[in-house]
Structures are given as structure tokens and as C-alpha cells.
Amino acid sequence: MTARLRTCCPTRNKAVADAIPSDHPAVDSYCVDLTTVGSTRRPQVLLPDELTCEPDDFVRLALADRLTHAQVASTLSGDPTIQGAYANKRLARTAEGENLLAAWLDDVGLEPDRTLVLDVLTDGYAYGLRSPGERVVYDPVEKPDSSLSDIADSL
């Protein structure tokens, strides 16, 4: 099943310095469809083509008041998707431990074939996921210095 992506509130993405609400002009927001992976019940959120993240990239994903780690995957047709969120990058890489995306969806009562809102906090690095109509205040998520993250990735 292919999800249709609709821009909800297109704005310019500006630097995020302080806690920022989801309805702030610095936050780009996209309506995205929640689907499942194939015939399984595992959730997936298709990402808009406008984002700079690619399959195999790691991103931070804010779910309610929890900041998680997610690895961007791809559908069979090559569309970028998030299929899980985990407590740290290692768990996101191996998909071990509790899938915090699935747990969050259960907590808020959202099931497949629903629309969610994806907020762009730092394109290519940090995003927030929320129910339509919900207002969320995000804590700042700063992208680490690329040289430091390269060193960490090499370890």
C-alpha cells in the first residue's frame, strides 16, 4: 500500500535554538500516512520525498515527550520509511528491544490507515511525530558536530 503525502503547513525550516511548539513557523509539518510493513502488523510511516534523509540514515524521532532513535528504511518501491524507533542508535541498527514507535501508537490509540503529522525539527537529523490537531512542544535537538559523529560511528 502506498501512502499519499500531503503538505500540511509548508514553511521554511529555521534553526531550532529553544523549546519550540509544533505550530511555530520554524517547523515544517507534513501529513503522512501510517501503514503496515507488507502483510504484517508492524507499523511504518512513509517519509516525504522533500526530506534529505535516505534509507540507512539514522535520525532522532520525538514521540510525545520521548526522544528516540530510528533508522530510515525503504519500501519495496524505494520510498523512505520509518518502521521502528528505539532507545538508542545501537538498538535502532539491530531492531532489538522495544519498538517505541509501536508502543507510542498503542498508547495514543492510533492504528494503520491513519494520518499522522511529521514535524521537521532539523532536516536529515531530527523529526517529531504527532496526532493531527495535537500541539507538541519540542525540546531542542542539536545535530552533533560531523567530525564527532564520524568518530563515534567508526568505533
Order of alpha helices (4+ residues) and beta strands (2+ residues): beta-beta-beta-beta-beta-beta-beta-alpha-alpha-beta-beta-beta-alpha
